[in-house]
Amino acid sequence: MFPLRWLLALTLLSAPVAFAQGAAKKEDAKKEAAAKKEAADHYKKGVALFKEGDFASALAEFRAAYQALPSFEVLYNLGLTERRLFKYGQAVRTLNRYLEEGGKKVPADRRESVESELAQIRALTSKVTVTVEGAPAKVLVDGEEVGVTPLAEPVLLGPGRHTVRAVRDGESEPAEETFELASGSTKDVALSFKKKAGPVEITIETDPKDAVLMLDGKLAGLSPTKVELTPGSHELIAELDGFQSARTDVIVEAGKPRTVKLKLVPGGSASAGGGGGGRFPVVGVILFGVGVVSAGLGVLFAVQSGNASRQVSEFYRVGGAWDPMRVSVEQGGLRDQTLAGVFITASVLAVAGGVVATIVSLASSPDESESGFFFMPSPNGVAASWVTRF
């Protein structure tokens, strides 16, 4: 027999272990009770929403109930709700899980009802086999993910219009196909991602050579040269002293290198119409515009000055104290009168300058420099200037 002191020691050692196990069981019991309550609350809300016809909200509540406490009974409600939302593939999988997990616990009449429901779904749906070329890709049907390729089984879809889309990391655009289905049909959908179109080598030649080339507004070098362009349309301009500028649109097709040849015509810079003579009177047009705006401002201030003058005359006629308001009207009229004179004078000068600039521009030879803005580096950033030659 063990000595009494040994039995006492064993009792003292086992007491903390038993206490810890009891505390853990109580904690587990609390968690289980909380999970049951949460699941029951979501389940009741789901049933109420289902009866009201709000199947989308009911589905969310049933899923929350199953997540809180997984139980095969909830799968029945999930399957019926998914069927009402035309999620036929999910409904079939959920109801089959209900029968498998429930086993003998599923009442005979309920099993018969579920099997009848499954038969109705299969009669309504079509089997769509989805394959995606290459590496695994995520498959979405009508915006909802159904799995990652290769899919284990066909997707069940109801009659109507559907869009199957495949998404893969590293691909810029998804692969997709839209189609119509009739009840009880089958369809194979094979998706493949478009290969990315790389740059295409384009050779640019001019006659004569050594022309300055501009592509999409950027310097591309001297001709002849080779450039790599993305598929699409690009603007090409060639310029050479003593020759008219040549412009063309370069259409680049994926995987099709080509040579672009430009023939430059002697005669200096050509106008848009290809004719000779003077340049478009840019400076003249600008000065005319300034003159018109100045004339408009002059008329405006003249009208305001006239109104002020009439008010002052009326003040004198009526008589009375010359208060600050009357002083303000008089001063405003004098200011408007001065501004009117300034703007009208500026308008006359601008129009006259526009006439002179237009005559000089039209009479000048086409090989002279055009007017325009130029941007030059400066210590504080970039300086913009307007340069023109008469």
Protein Blocks (a to p, Z undefined) as FASTA:
>chain_A
ZZfklmmmmmmmmmmmmmmmmmmmmmmmmmmmmmmmmmmmmmmmmmmmmmnopamlmmmm
mmmmmmmmgcfklmmmmmmmmmmnopaklmmmmmmmmmmmnmmmlcfklmmmmmmmmmmm
mmmpccdddddehjdddddeehiafbdcddfbdcdddedddddddddehiabdcdddddd
dehiacdddddddddddddddddddddehiacdeehiaebjcdddddddeddddddddde
hiacddddddddehiacdddddddehijadfkopgcjdddfklmmmmmmmmmmmmmmmmm
mmmmmmmmmmmmmmmmngpaddfklmmmmmmmmmmmmmmmmmmmmmmmmmmmmmmmmmmm
mmpcfkbccddddddddfklpaddddddZZ
